[in-house]
């Protein structure tokens, strides 16, 4: 409300003012802002606590996504209206904007609000981690200490280990680096989730009962990743910049895209669903394997917006945790 009250100029006057960096800038911003949408994956992690997940989970996810999108969009629009990009403050915060308009009291309200809410956001982000890590431990992916519970059913040791690990990372890594690393990590984890969804739907839930399905899903994972990366780097970005598309990237995109489509149709036509689709107590994602495959491609397309240095940072961090 304060930002809209300080509306300056007309951002809709021209496309140069409304979208100063064009479609490329919009796509890059979309990938960077994905950090603000990680709340709905926490909802998924707490699904085991829901009394009626088939009814509760879809509503919770849709509500979380819509709420985050609307509130985030309004806040960004208010800031853009208050501090136009061409005013020379392209990286201004709400505090800078209010200070430039002489609203010192609003500046301090925002500053105090940010300091108060950031720890709450961090705690909410940590909340589902013990449940997630414990499930991985029960599947044998992590040591058994992560799935040990005390007399009250709390993953005490897991909470301490995860909390200390995240605290060390937050102290050692600059937030500007963490922001992009988290966005990349979230998008990649969503790709793993989509791949797992296909695996479970076709019989590989808990055990490798369908080895050929497993091989095709991992091939699909790689192909959609390559297709998304080559589509963004070698085709779309080049055309938006007024350049010719990279022929090698275009050919690689066609090859991996066609391979992905073939795999999806093979899964759909040659293999039967191994879960009870009539059980109303469990929410079933529609459009499998088509929808997960398309999601994997879109996620990788967004990931390709980031600089390679951020990929290197994430790789180093993952290597440290694996070691």
C-alpha positions as CSV (number, residue, x, y, z in Angstrom):
1,X,0.0,0.0,0.0
2,X,2.8,2.4,0.8
3,X,4.6,1.6,-2.4
4,X,1.5,2.2,-4.5
5,X,0.9,5.5,-2.6
6,X,4.3,6.7,-3.8
7,X,3.7,5.8,-7.5
8,X,6.1,7.7,-9.7
9,X,5.8,8.1,-13.4
10,X,4.0,5.6,-15.8
11,X,5.6,2.2,-16.1
12,X,3.1,1.3,-18.7
13,X,4.1,4.1,-21.0
14,X,6.2,1.9,-23.3
15,X,7.6,-1.6,-23.4
16,X,11.1,-0.1,-22.8
17,X,9.9,1.2,-19.4
18,X,7.7,-1.8,-18.5
19,X,10.2,-4.5,-19.6
20,X,13.6,-2.8,-19.8
21,X,15.5,-6.0,-20.4
22,X,12.9,-7.7,-22.7
23,X,11.8,-11.3,-22.6
24,X,15.3,-12.4,-21.6
25,X,15.1,-10.3,-18.4
26,X,11.7,-11.7,-17.6
27,X,12.8,-15.3,-17.9
28,X,16.0,-14.7,-15.9
29,X,14.0,-12.9,-13.1
30,X,11.5,-15.8,-13.1
31,X,14.2,-18.3,-12.4
32,X,15.7,-16.0,-9.7
33,X,12.4,-15.4,-8.0
34,X,11.7,-19.1,-7.7
35,X,13.3,-18.9,-4.3
36,X,10.1,-17.2,-3.1
37,X,8.0,-20.2,-4.1
38,X,9.7,-22.9,-2.0
39,X,6.9,-22.9,0.6
40,X,4.8,-25.3,-1.3
41,X,7.4,-28.0,-1.2
42,X,7.3,-27.8,2.6
43,X,3.6,-28.4,2.4
44,X,4.4,-31.6,0.5
45,X,6.9,-32.7,3.1
46,X,4.3,-32.4,5.8
47,X,1.7,-34.4,3.9
48,X,2.1,-37.4,6.3
49,X,0.6,-35.2,9.0
50,X,-2.6,-34.5,7.1
51,X,-5.8,-36.2,8.1
52,X,-7.3,-36.3,4.6
53,X,-4.3,-35.8,2.2
54,X,-6.3,-36.4,-1.0
55,X,-8.5,-33.4,-0.2
56,X,-6.2,-31.3,1.9
57,X,-3.0,-31.4,-0.1
58,X,-4.3,-30.1,-3.5
59,X,-6.0,-27.2,-1.7
60,X,-3.0,-26.5,0.4
61,X,-0.7,-26.5,-2.6
62,X,-3.0,-24.4,-4.8
63,X,-3.6,-21.9,-2.0
64,X,0.2,-21.6,-1.2
65,X,1.1,-21.1,-4.9
66,X,-1.7,-18.5,-5.5
67,X,-1.0,-16.7,-2.3
68,X,2.8,-16.5,-3.0
69,X,2.3,-15.4,-6.6
70,X,-0.3,-12.7,-5.8
71,X,1.5,-11.2,-2.8
72,X,4.9,-11.4,-4.4
73,X,3.6,-9.9,-7.7
74,X,1.8,-7.0,-5.9
75,X,5.0,-6.3,-3.8
76,X,7.2,-6.2,-6.8
77,X,4.8,-4.0,-8.8
78,X,4.6,-1.6,-5.8
79,X,8.3,-1.3,-5.7
80,X,8.6,-0.9,-9.4
81,X,6.0,1.9,-9.2
82,X,7.7,3.6,-6.4
83,X,11.2,3.4,-7.8
84,X,11.1,3.2,-11.6
85,X,14.0,1.2,-13.2
86,X,15.2,4.3,-15.2
87,X,15.5,6.4,-12.1
88,X,19.0,5.0,-11.5
89,X,17.9,2.8,-8.6
90,X,17.5,-0.6,-10.4
91,X,18.5,-2.6,-7.3
92,X,16.6,-0.5,-4.8
93,X,14.9,-2.1,-1.8
94,X,11.7,-0.9,-0.2
95,X,13.8,0.9,2.5
96,X,15.7,2.8,-0.3
97,X,12.4,3.7,-2.0
98,X,10.7,5.0,1.0
99,X,13.8,6.9,2.0
100,X,14.0,8.5,-1.5
101,X,10.3,9.7,-1.0
102,X,11.0,11.1,2.4
103,X,9.0,8.4,4.3
104,X,11.5,7.7,7.0
105,X,8.9,6.1,9.3
106,X,7.8,3.7,6.6
107,X,11.5,2.8,5.9
108,X,11.9,1.8,9.6
109,X,8.7,-0.2,9.7
110,X,9.8,-2.2,6.7
111,X,13.3,-2.7,8.1
112,X,11.9,-3.9,11.5
113,X,9.4,-6.2,9.7
114,X,12.2,-7.8,7.6
115,X,14.4,-8.4,10.6
116,X,11.4,-9.9,12.5
117,X,10.1,-12.1,9.7
118,X,13.3,-13.5,8.2
119,X,14.0,-15.7,11.2
120,X,10.4,-17.0,11.0
121,X,10.8,-17.8,7.3
122,X,14.1,-19.7,8.1
123,X,12.4,-21.7,10.9
124,X,9.5,-22.6,8.6
125,X,11.9,-23.7,6.0
126,X,13.7,-25.9,8.5
127,X,10.5,-27.4,9.9
128,X,9.9,-30.1,7.3
129,X,13.6,-31.1,7.0
130,X,13.6,-33.7,9.9
131,X,10.6,-35.5,8.3
132,X,12.2,-35.5,4.9
133,X,15.7,-36.5,6.1
134,X,14.2,-39.2,8.3
135,X,12.3,-40.7,5.4
136,X,15.5,-40.8,3.4
137,X,17.2,-42.5,6.4
138,X,14.5,-45.1,6.6
139,X,15.1,-45.9,2.9
140,X,18.8,-46.4,3.5
141,X,20.0,-43.2,1.8
142,X,21.3,-41.6,5.0
143,X,22.7,-43.0,8.3
144,X,20.1,-44.4,10.8
145,X,20.8,-41.6,13.3
146,X,18.6,-39.3,11.2
147,X,15.5,-41.5,11.7
148,X,15.9,-42.0,15.5
149,X,13.1,-40.7,17.6
150,X,13.0,-39.8,21.3
151,X,10.2,-40.8,23.7
152,X,8.0,-38.0,22.3
153,X,8.4,-39.1,18.7
154,X,10.7,-36.2,17.8
155,X,13.7,-36.6,15.5
156,X,15.9,-35.0,18.1
157,X,19.4,-35.9,16.7
158,X,18.2,-35.1,13.2
159,X,17.0,-31.7,14.1
160,X,20.3,-30.8,15.8
161,X,22.4,-32.1,12.9
162,X,20.3,-30.4,10.2
163,X,20.1,-27.1,12.3
164,X,23.9,-27.0,12.9
165,X,24.6,-27.8,9.2
166,X,22.3,-25.1,7.9
167,X,23.7,-22.6,10.5
168,X,27.3,-23.2,9.3
169,X,26.3,-22.7,5.7
170,X,24.4,-19.5,6.5
171,X,27.4,-18.1,8.2
172,X,30.0,-19.2,5.6
173,X,28.1,-18.5,2.3
174,X,27.0,-15.0,1.2
175,X,23.2,-14.6,0.8
176,X,23.6,-13.4,-2.8
177,X,25.3,-16.8,-3.6
178,X,22.8,-18.8,-1.5
179,X,19.8,-17.2,-3.3
180,X,20.8,-18.6,-6.7
181,X,22.1,-21.9,-5.3
182,X,18.8,-22.5,-3.5
183,X,16.8,-21.6,-6.6
184,X,18.9,-24.1,-8.7
185,X,18.7,-26.7,-6.0
186,X,14.9,-26.4,-5.7
187,X,14.3,-26.7,-9.4
188,X,16.6,-29.7,-9.6
189,X,14.9,-31.3,-6.7
190,X,11.5,-30.8,-8.4
191,X,12.9,-32.7,-11.4
192,X,13.9,-35.6,-9.1
193,X,10.3,-35.4,-7.6
194,X,8.8,-35.6,-11.1
195,X,11.0,-38.6,-12.0
196,X,10.1,-40.3,-8.7
197,X,6.4,-39.8,-9.5
198,X,6.8,-41.7,-12.8
199,X,8.8,-44.4,-11.0
200,X,6.2,-45.0,-8.3
201,X,3.3,-44.9,-10.8
202,X,4.9,-47.7,-12.9
203,X,5.9,-50.0,-10.1
204,X,9.2,-48.8,-8.7
205,X,7.9,-47.6,-5.4
206,X,10.2,-48.9,-2.6
207,X,11.9,-51.4,-4.8
208,X,13.3,-51.7,-8.3
209,X,10.6,-54.0,-9.6
210,X,10.7,-52.5,-13.1
211,X,14.4,-52.1,-14.2
212,X,13.5,-51.0,-17.7
213,X,11.2,-48.3,-16.4
214,X,14.0,-47.1,-14.1
215,X,16.4,-46.9,-17.1
216,X,13.8,-45.0,-19.2
217,X,13.0,-42.6,-16.4
218,X,16.7,-41.7,-15.9
219,X,17.1,-41.3,-19.7
220,X,14.1,-39.1,-19.7
221,X,15.6,-37.0,-16.8
222,X,18.8,-36.5,-18.8
223,X,17.1,-35.8,-22.1
224,X,14.7,-33.2,-20.7
225,X,17.6,-31.5,-18.9
226,X,19.6,-31.3,-22.1
227,X,16.6,-30.2,-24.1
228,X,15.7,-27.4,-21.7
229,X,19.3,-26.2,-21.5
230,X,19.9,-26.2,-25.3
231,X,16.5,-24.7,-26.0
232,X,17.3,-21.7,-23.7
233,X,21.0,-21.2,-24.4
234,X,21.2,-22.1,-28.1
235,X,17.8,-21.2,-29.5
236,X,15.6,-18.8,-27.5
237,X,18.3,-16.6,-26.0
238,X,20.0,-16.3,-29.3
239,X,16.8,-15.3,-31.1
240,X,15.8,-12.8,-28.4
241,X,19.2,-11.2,-28.7
242,X,18.7,-10.8,-32.4
243,X,21.3,-13.5,-33.3
244,X,21.1,-16.7,-35.3
245,X,20.4,-19.9,-33.4
246,X,23.2,-22.2,-32.6
247,X,22.8,-25.1,-35.1
248,X,24.5,-27.7,-32.9
249,X,22.3,-26.7,-29.9
250,X,19.2,-26.8,-32.2
251,X,20.1,-30.3,-33.4
252,X,20.8,-31.6,-29.9
253,X,17.5,-30.1,-28.7
254,X,15.5,-31.9,-31.5
255,X,17.3,-35.2,-30.7
256,X,16.7,-35.0,-26.9
257,X,13.1,-33.7,-27.3
258,X,12.2,-36.5,-29.7
259,X,13.8,-39.1,-27.4
260,X,11.8,-37.7,-24.5
261,X,8.5,-37.9,-26.4
262,X,9.3,-41.5,-27.5
263,X,10.1,-42.5,-23.9
264,X,6.9,-40.9,-22.6
265,X,4.7,-42.8,-25.2
266,X,6.5,-46.1,-24.4
267,X,5.8,-45.7,-20.7
268,X,2.2,-44.8,-21.4
269,X,1.5,-47.6,-23.9
270,X,3.7,-50.5,-22.8
271,X,3.6,-50.4,-19.0
272,X,0.6,-50.6,-16.7
273,X,-0.1,-48.4,-13.7
274,X,1.0,-50.2,-10.5
275,X,-1.1,-48.1,-8.0
276,X,-4.8,-48.2,-7.2
277,X,-6.1,-45.2,-9.2
278,X,-9.6,-45.7,-7.7
279,X,-8.4,-45.2,-4.1
280,X,-9.9,-41.8,-3.2
281,X,-7.9,-41.6,0.0
282,X,-4.7,-40.9,-2.0
283,X,-4.3,-38.0,-4.3
284,X,-3.2,-39.1,-7.8
285,X,-1.4,-36.6,-10.1
286,X,-3.2,-36.5,-13.5
287,X,-1.4,-36.7,-16.8
288,X,1.5,-39.1,-15.8
289,X,4.0,-39.4,-17.5
290,X,3.3,-36.4,-19.8
291,X,2.9,-33.8,-17.1
292,X,6.0,-34.7,-15.1
293,X,8.1,-34.9,-18.3
294,X,6.9,-31.4,-19.4
295,X,7.6,-30.1,-15.8
296,X,11.2,-31.5,-16.0
297,X,11.8,-29.7,-19.3
298,X,10.4,-26.4,-17.9
299,X,12.4,-26.6,-14.7
300,X,15.6,-27.2,-16.6
301,X,14.8,-24.4,-18.9
302,X,14.6,-22.1,-15.9
303,X,17.7,-23.5,-14.4
304,X,19.7,-22.7,-17.5
305,X,19.0,-19.0,-16.8
306,X,21.7,-19.0,-14.1
307,X,25.3,-18.4,-14.6
308,X,27.6,-21.4,-14.7
309,X,29.4,-20.1,-11.6
310,X,26.3,-20.7,-9.5
311,X,26.2,-24.3,-10.8
312,X,29.8,-24.7,-9.7
313,X,28.9,-23.3,-6.2
314,X,26.1,-25.8,-5.8
315,X,28.3,-28.7,-7.0
316,X,30.9,-27.8,-4.5
317,X,28.3,-27.6,-1.7
318,X,26.8,-30.9,-2.6
319,X,30.2,-32.5,-2.8
320,X,31.0,-31.3,0.7
321,X,27.8,-32.7,2.1
322,X,28.3,-36.0,0.3
323,X,31.9,-36.4,1.5
